[in-house]
Amino acid sequence: MAIITISREMGTGAYKIAKDVAKKLKYTLVDGAKIAEVASRYGLTNDILERVDEKPPVYRTADDRLNAAYLNMIELIFLDFAKAGNVILYGRGCQDLLKGVGNMLKVRFIAPFEERVENFAEREWIDPDLAHEYIRKSDHQRAGFIHFYFDRNWNDPLGYDLTFNTSVLSEPAIVDCIVAAAKDQRFKDGEEDSIKLIDDIILAKRTETELLRSGNIESLHLKITAYNGVVHLSGHVHSEEELAEAARIADGLKSVKSVKNDLQVVSFKKYKE
């Protein structure tokens, strides 16, 4: 069946629906709690998760690049679950992370702003003005994360297969619709090719993570792809030493059969303000 990804506006009730769908399909729901549960296996702590989860990364300093590597590790958690199958991936731009995967069902939850504020205020027992501010900031943060990190408009309707306005449809109706869609035969037909593609995405993401963690590569202006164990590096670095280090790191990773290195050296001098 389909890998289900969830994109949601805060206050739509998406989480309860996702839990109900997971229960009906006997799927694993991969959300913040599940990430925290397995984080230690990936070298992540609660403090790191709080700092980087769903936050747009920057790459200027060594600490920035390390935080970007931590964000990659969160993505690797989702990718490993996606490869195992029978999952709902909750938020974090997973539909963009898995771009091209043929057995993915992309679901979006929306509702009018003021109704979301009211729902959130009632659920959290907080002042409506404070709920208004939380919802406003959440919308900006999530939209900014998707725009910056994946170069996509969060609100583009063509980015989703199913979009539900939770102010109109009942939760049981939405759950039944998602469950029926997930069982579509075309998702079953795409499973084998999808596993191969996810393997390639994982290998490229692991390569990028190790390059970000390296203290010998000052800045990353490169594209990393993988296909059947072959890692392709393209773009530019700032020195021959960085070029050699990037190739060495990629070539030393488990599952990498070979490295195609099309990196170019571009001289660069830092601008001092």
C-alpha positions as CSV (number, residue, x, y, z in Angstrom):
1,M,0.0,0.0,0.0
2,A,0.9,3.7,-0.1
3,I,3.4,5.6,1.9
4,I,1.3,8.4,3.3
5,T,2.7,11.9,3.9
6,I,0.8,14.5,6.0
7,S,1.1,18.2,5.5
8,R,-1.0,20.2,8.0
9,E,-1.9,23.6,9.2
10,M,-1.9,23.9,13.0
11,G,-5.3,23.6,14.5
12,T,-6.9,21.5,11.8
13,G,-7.1,18.3,13.9
14,A,-4.8,16.5,11.5
15,Y,-3.0,14.6,14.2
16,K,-6.0,12.7,15.5
17,I,-7.0,11.9,11.9
18,A,-3.5,10.6,11.2
19,K,-3.7,8.4,14.3
20,D,-7.0,7.0,13.3
21,V,-5.8,6.2,9.8
22,A,-2.7,4.5,11.2
23,K,-4.9,2.4,13.4
24,K,-7.2,1.4,10.6
25,L,-4.4,0.5,8.2
26,K,-2.1,-0.9,10.9
27,Y,0.5,1.6,9.9
28,T,3.3,3.2,11.9
29,L,2.8,6.9,12.5
30,V,6.1,8.6,12.3
31,D,5.7,11.9,14.2
32,G,7.6,14.0,16.7
33,A,7.1,11.3,19.4
34,K,8.4,8.5,17.2
35,I,11.4,10.6,16.2
36,A,12.2,11.2,19.8
37,E,11.8,7.5,20.5
38,V,14.5,6.4,18.0
39,A,16.6,9.6,18.0
40,S,19.5,8.1,20.1
41,R,20.1,5.4,17.4
42,Y,21.0,8.3,15.0
43,G,23.1,10.2,17.5
44,L,20.4,12.8,18.2
45,T,19.4,14.2,21.6
46,N,16.2,16.0,22.7
47,D,18.1,19.2,22.8
48,I,19.2,18.8,19.2
49,L,15.6,17.9,18.1
50,E,14.3,21.0,19.8
51,R,16.9,23.2,18.0
52,V,16.6,21.9,14.4
53,D,13.3,20.0,13.9
54,E,11.3,21.8,11.1
55,K,13.6,24.8,11.3
56,P,15.1,26.3,8.1
57,P,18.9,25.6,8.2
58,V,21.7,28.0,7.5
59,Y,25.2,27.0,6.4
60,R,27.5,29.9,7.2
61,T,29.5,28.6,10.2
62,A,30.7,25.2,11.3
63,D,28.0,25.1,13.9
64,D,25.4,25.9,11.3
65,R,26.6,23.1,9.1
66,L,26.5,20.7,12.1
67,N,22.9,21.7,12.8
68,A,22.1,21.1,9.1
69,A,23.6,17.6,9.4
70,Y,21.4,17.0,12.4
71,L,18.4,17.9,10.3
72,N,19.6,15.4,7.7
73,M,19.6,12.8,10.4
74,I,16.0,13.4,11.2
75,E,15.3,13.0,7.5
76,L,17.2,9.7,7.6
77,I,14.8,8.5,10.3
78,F,11.9,9.2,8.0
79,L,13.6,7.6,5.0
80,D,14.4,4.4,7.0
81,F,10.7,4.1,8.1
82,A,9.6,4.8,4.5
83,K,11.8,2.0,3.2
84,A,10.2,-0.4,5.7
85,G,6.8,0.6,4.4
86,N,3.3,0.8,5.9
87,V,3.9,4.3,7.4
88,I,2.4,7.7,7.8
89,L,5.1,10.4,7.7
90,Y,3.8,13.4,9.7
91,G,5.1,16.8,8.5
92,R,8.7,17.7,8.0
93,G,8.4,18.0,4.2
94,C,8.5,14.3,3.7
95,Q,6.7,14.4,0.4
96,D,9.5,16.6,-0.9
97,L,12.1,14.4,0.7
98,L,10.6,11.4,-1.2
99,K,10.1,13.3,-4.4
100,G,9.7,10.8,-7.3
101,V,8.6,7.9,-5.1
102,G,5.7,6.2,-7.0
103,N,3.8,4.7,-4.1
104,M,3.4,7.9,-2.1
105,L,0.0,9.4,-1.2
106,K,0.4,13.1,-0.3
107,V,-2.3,14.4,2.0
108,R,-2.9,18.0,3.1
109,F,-5.1,19.4,5.9
110,I,-6.4,23.0,5.9
111,A,-9.1,25.0,7.7
112,P,-10.1,28.8,8.0
113,F,-7.5,30.7,10.2
114,E,-10.0,31.9,12.8
115,E,-11.5,28.4,13.2
116,R,-8.0,26.9,13.7
117,V,-7.3,29.6,16.4
118,E,-10.5,28.7,18.2
119,N,-9.7,24.9,18.0
120,F,-6.2,25.4,19.3
121,A,-7.3,27.7,22.1
122,E,-9.9,25.1,23.3
123,R,-7.5,22.2,23.0
124,E,-4.6,23.8,24.8
125,W,-6.7,25.9,27.3
126,I,-5.0,29.1,26.4
127,D,-6.1,32.7,25.7
128,P,-7.4,33.1,22.1
129,D,-5.0,36.0,21.5
130,L,-2.1,33.8,22.4
131,A,-3.5,31.0,20.2
132,H,-3.8,33.5,17.3
133,E,-0.1,34.3,17.7
134,Y,0.9,30.6,17.9
135,I,-1.0,29.8,14.7
136,R,0.3,32.8,12.8
137,K,3.9,31.9,13.7
138,S,3.4,28.2,13.0
139,D,2.1,29.0,9.5
140,H,5.0,31.2,8.7
141,Q,7.6,28.8,10.1
142,R,6.3,25.8,8.3
143,A,5.8,27.6,5.0
144,G,9.2,29.1,5.3
145,F,10.8,25.7,6.0
146,I,9.3,24.2,2.9
147,H,10.1,27.2,0.7
148,F,13.7,27.5,1.9
149,Y,14.6,23.9,2.2
150,F,12.7,22.4,-0.7
151,D,12.0,25.4,-2.9
152,R,8.3,24.8,-3.0
153,N,5.1,26.8,-2.1
154,W,3.6,25.1,0.9
155,N,0.1,26.2,-0.2
156,D,0.4,25.0,-3.9
157,P,-2.6,22.6,-4.3
158,L,-0.8,20.7,-7.1
159,G,1.7,19.5,-4.4
160,Y,-0.9,17.2,-2.9
161,D,-3.1,14.3,-4.0
162,L,-5.8,14.9,-1.4
163,T,-6.6,18.1,0.4
164,F,-9.2,18.1,3.2
165,N,-10.9,21.2,4.7
166,T,-11.6,19.9,8.2
167,S,-14.2,22.6,8.9
168,V,-16.4,21.0,6.3
169,L,-15.8,17.2,6.4
170,S,-16.2,15.0,9.4
171,E,-13.2,13.1,10.8
172,P,-14.7,9.6,10.0
173,A,-15.4,10.6,6.4
174,I,-11.8,11.9,6.0
175,V,-10.3,8.8,7.6
176,D,-12.4,6.5,5.3
177,C,-11.3,8.5,2.2
178,I,-7.6,8.3,3.1
179,V,-7.8,4.6,3.9
180,A,-9.5,3.9,0.5
181,A,-7.0,5.9,-1.4
182,A,-4.1,4.2,0.3
183,K,-5.3,0.9,-1.0
184,D,-5.3,2.0,-4.7
185,Q,-3.6,-0.6,-6.8
186,R,-1.3,1.9,-8.4
187,F,0.5,2.3,-5.1
188,K,0.9,-1.5,-4.8
189,D,2.3,-1.6,-8.4
190,G,4.9,1.1,-7.5
191,E,6.4,-0.5,-4.4
192,E,9.4,-2.3,-5.9
193,D,10.7,0.7,-7.9
194,S,10.1,2.9,-4.9
195,I,12.3,0.9,-2.6
196,K,15.2,1.2,-5.0
197,L,14.6,5.0,-5.3
198,I,14.5,5.4,-1.5
199,D,17.8,3.5,-1.3
200,D,19.3,6.1,-3.6
201,I,17.8,9.0,-1.6
202,I,19.2,7.5,1.6
203,L,22.7,7.1,0.2
204,A,22.7,10.7,-1.2
205,K,21.4,12.0,2.1
206,R,24.1,10.1,4.1
207,T,26.8,11.5,1.9
208,E,25.5,15.0,2.3
209,T,25.3,14.5,6.1
210,E,29.0,13.4,6.3
211,L,30.1,16.3,4.2
212,L,28.2,18.7,6.4
213,R,29.8,17.1,9.5
214,S,33.3,17.4,8.1
215,G,35.4,20.2,9.5
216,N,37.5,20.3,6.4
217,I,34.9,21.5,4.0
218,E,34.0,25.1,4.7
219,S,31.0,25.5,2.6
220,L,28.7,23.3,0.5
221,H,27.7,24.5,-3.0
222,L,27.1,21.2,-4.5
223,K,24.5,18.7,-5.6
224,I,24.6,15.1,-4.4
225,T,22.7,12.3,-6.1
226,A,23.0,8.6,-6.1
227,Y,21.9,5.8,-8.4
228,N,22.5,2.0,-7.7
229,G,25.3,2.7,-5.3
230,V,27.1,5.4,-7.5
231,V,27.3,8.8,-5.8
232,H,27.5,11.8,-8.1
233,L,29.0,15.0,-6.8
234,S,28.6,18.2,-8.8
235,G,28.9,21.9,-8.1
236,H,31.9,23.6,-6.6
237,V,34.2,23.8,-3.6
238,H,36.8,26.4,-2.6
239,S,40.1,24.5,-2.9
240,E,41.7,21.3,-4.2
241,E,41.9,20.1,-0.6
242,E,38.2,20.4,-0.2
243,L,37.6,18.6,-3.5
244,A,39.8,15.7,-2.4
245,E,38.2,15.6,1.0
246,A,34.6,15.5,-0.5
247,A,35.6,12.6,-2.8
248,R,37.3,10.8,0.1
249,I,34.3,11.1,2.4
250,A,31.9,9.9,-0.3
251,D,34.1,7.0,-1.3
252,G,34.5,5.8,2.2
253,L,30.8,5.4,2.9
254,K,29.2,2.0,3.3
255,S,27.1,1.0,0.2
256,V,29.0,3.4,-2.1
257,K,30.2,1.4,-5.1
258,S,31.9,4.4,-6.8
259,V,32.0,8.2,-6.9
260,K,31.5,10.3,-10.0
261,N,33.2,13.6,-9.1
262,D,32.3,16.6,-11.2
263,L,33.2,19.1,-8.6
264,Q,34.9,22.3,-9.7
265,V,37.3,24.4,-7.6
266,V,36.2,28.1,-7.5
267,S,38.4,30.6,-5.7
268,F,36.6,32.4,-2.9
269,K,37.5,35.1,-0.5
270,K,35.3,35.9,2.5
271,Y,33.7,39.3,2.6
272,K,34.4,40.9,6.0
273,E,31.7,43.3,7.2
